[in-house]
Amino acid sequence: MDERFLRARIDYETVGLDRADLDPDPVAQLATWLHAAHEGGLPEPNTMIVATAGSDAHPSARAVLLKGLDKRGLVFYTSYRSRKGSELAENPRAAACFVWLEHHRQVRVEGVVELIDEAESDRYFASRPRGAQLGAAASSQSEVVADRATLDSAVARLVEGTGDAAVARPVWWGGYRIVPEVFEFWQGRSDRLHDRFRYRLDSGQWVVERLWP
């Protein structure tokens, strides 16, 4: 293996992050950085890595899209029967990580996870492109499938069965909300002396602390 890429490094010549730069509300601060990533032309800036672990404590991680953000937390959608769904049923906690390398920024979030209201899941599912609706309804997400033809046949059967009718949200598919307990905002700096600030809940109030890089 050519290991030159393992030795590659970038010295982040970026304006630093001071405590005074931060919003006292970490959700508002995350929204500000998401907006900056979007305005900066970064592709799918709402992509986040979500890590879960079931009762066996074996962690797993994958990229999902953030689809809702407010004071209640961060919302994403998936199959309840997927690996992450199964793990969240056993251990309703998750960690999420946003990375915007072009801006030399990262945000980490940790918290408990809850199912969102079914009506909210219904509204979001109805807003999806029809192809995405059919894909969600036809897929046994995370299960072994024999080949691509089996997958394509499952979708074709669903298309034939529904015709022009609306695709109903499968009962096994919907939204999860990460209810945050910890945020960490990371801004890259030169010589790896990065700026890191952690928000943590203390008696219902957010406490902001600078961390060593």
N, C-alpha and C positions, 0 to 999 in steps of 0.2 A: 504494500500500500504506500502511495505517495503521502508522506506525513507533513509535507510543507504547510498544508492548510492548518495543521494542528499548532504550528508555531506562529501563525499569522496573528497580529494584534493591531488594534487601532488605539491611538492615544486620544481620548475624547477631549478635544479643545472646545468645551461647551461652557457657556455662562452658567455659573453655579446656582444652587437653590438655597435660599436663606429661609429661616423660620418666618420672616415677615412676608415672604412670597406666598405662603400657604393659606388657603381658606380654612377657617376653623372647622368647617364641615367637610369631612373627607369625601363624601359623595359629590359635593360641589366641586372639590378639587379634581376628582376623577373625571367629572363631566368636562371641566376646563381642559384637561390634557387630552381627552377623547376628541374634543372639538378642534384643538390645535393639530392633532394627528390627521383629522379629516381635512381641515383647511390646508394642511401641508401636502395633501395628495397621496398620503400613505394608503396602500390597498387594504381594504377591510380592516380599518383600525379597531373595530369592535371585536376582533378575534382575541379570545383568551384561552389559555391552557387551564383546564379544570382537572384537578387531581382528587381522587376518591380512594377509599379503602374499605373493604367489607369487614366482616367479623374475623377473617383470617389475617387482617392487618397487612395484606399484600397491596401496595399502592398501585394505581394505574392512572394514567394521564392521557388527555386528548384535547384537541382544539375544538372549541365550539364558538358560536357567535353570541355575544351579548345582545339581547333583544328587549331589555327593559332595565331602567335604572332610575330609582327614586329613593327616598329616605328609608323605604322598607328593605331595599337591597338590590341585588343584581339577578336578573332573570335570564334563563336560557331554556330551550325546549329540546326534548328528546323522547325516545321510547322509554317507558317505565321498565320494559323488559330487556333493555340493553345492559351491558356490563355495569355502566355507571349507575343506571337505575336500580339494578339489583344491589349494588354496593351501598347506595344511599338508603335503601330500605333497611339494610342491616346496621348501617352507621351513618346517620344523617349529618355528616360534617364534610366540608370540602375546602380546598384551597384553589384560588384562581390567580393567574399571572398574565398580565398584559405586557408585551414587549414592543417598543417602537424604536428599533435600532437607529433609524435615520435621525431621530431626535435625541438619541442616547438616553432613553427613558424606560423605566420599568415600574409597574405597579403590582404589588401583591395584595391579595385579600384572603382572609380566613374567616370562617364562620359556620354556623349551623345552617342546615338546608331544610326547606319546607316545600311542599307542593303548593302551587298557586291555585287560585279559585278556578273551578272548571269552566265558568263562564268566560274568564279571561283567556283560558286555553282555547276555548271555542272561537273567540273573536280573532285570536292570532292565527289559528289554523285556517279560518275562512279567508284571511288576508293573503295567504301564501299562493304562489302560482299553482295552477292545477297540476302541473307535472310534479311539483314537490309534494302536493297532497297525495297524489297517487303513489309516489315513491314511499312516503311514510306509511300509508295504509297497506301496501303490498309487502313491505320488508319485515322479516323477523330479525331485527337488528341484533348484531353480535353473534347470531347462531351460525353454524357451519352451513354453507350452501355448496351444492355439488359443482356447479359451474355457472358461468354468466347466462347461459341459455335458460337455466332454471329461474334465475332472477327476472330475466326479460319476460318469460312466460307468465310469471306471477303478476307482473304489471299488466300484461296484455289481457289476462283473464279479468282483472279488475276493471280495465277500460271497457271491455265488452259487457261486463255486468252492470256498470253504472251508466253507460251511454252518455247522455248530456246532463244527467242529474248531478246535483251537487255532491261532492265527496264529504261524507261525514267524518269528523275527527274520531280516530280510533280510540276506544276507551283506554288503551294501553299507551297513549301518547299524550304528552302535555308539558307543562312548564314547571320548572323548579326555581325557587328563589334562594340565593345565598344571603342569609341575614348576617351582615358583617359584624365581627367582633374586633378585628385587627385590619388595618391598612398599612402598607409601607410604600412610600414614594421614593424612587431612586433616580438620581440625575447623575450621569457619567461626568467625571472630571479627569483632568490630566493626571498622569502618574498613579492611576488607580485610586486616587484620594477622592472617591465619589461622595456625593451628598446623599444621605439616607435619613428619612424621617418616618417614624412610626406613630400612627394613631392607635390608641387602645382605649377600650371602654373602661371607665372606672366610675361605679355608682351612677351609670346612665349618662356620663359626660365623657367626651372625647379628650384624652390627654395626648399631647404631641411631644415626642421625644426624638432628639437627634441620636443616631446610632453611629458607632465607628464603621468605617467602610470595610 
